[in-house]
Amino acid sequence: MVTDTWHCPGCGAQLEHVGVMTLDGSECSVFQCDTCVVSRPICGEPFDVALTFAINDAGQPFDPADDALL
């Protein structure tokens, strides 16, 4: 689902999309919340990064890094 704004699933802040990705032929808006921080393993080490998520066609947020529902 492509949309210009969405609320962060972590803190509820209204966000503007930072990009669009294609998943199984469907375009999904991608959002990033700099307020919400998550830890991600990078080269075996944990790093704190901004919460990044996309919205699928059903209007559900998911993590584009691991394709799991938030």
N, C-alpha and C positions, 0 to 999 in steps of 0.2 A: 504494500500500500504506500503510495507516495502522498505525503502531506507536509506542509511547511512548518507546522508546530505540533508539539506533543508534550505531555507532562512527564517529568522524570519519575520512573517507578520507585526510586529511592526516596527523594525528598519532596516530590510534587511540583518542583519549579517548572514553569513553562519554558520550553527550549525551542530554538529554531534549528531546523535540520542542517547538518554539516556536510551532507552528501547523499548520494543515492547508490545502492548496490543492486545487482541483479542476482536473484536466487531462483533456480528452477524456472527461468523464463519470466519471472515477475519482478518488477522493480519495487524496492523497499527503501523508505527514507531512513537515514542513519542520523542518530542524535548523540551528543556527548554532554554530560553534566560534569563540570569542573568542581562542583561542590561535593559530589559523591565520589569517593575514592575506593577502588577495589585493588586487591593484590593479584598480580598475574606472574606466572613463572616465565622468565625470559632467560634463555641459555642456562636453565637450571637454578637461577636465582630469583627470589621474589622481588617484584617491583610494584610500587604503588602507582596506579594510573587512573585517569578519569573514567567514570562509568560510561561505557559506550554501548549503545543498543540500537536495534533496528525494529521496525514495525512490520509484521507480516500481513498477508491479505485479510486475515481474520481480525486485525487490529490488536494483536498480541505482541508485546515487546519480547525480543529475543536477543541473545548475545551473538553477534555475527562471528566472534572468534571461535565459539564452540557450537553454534547452531542449537543451543538449548534455550528453552523458555526461561525467562527470569522469574 
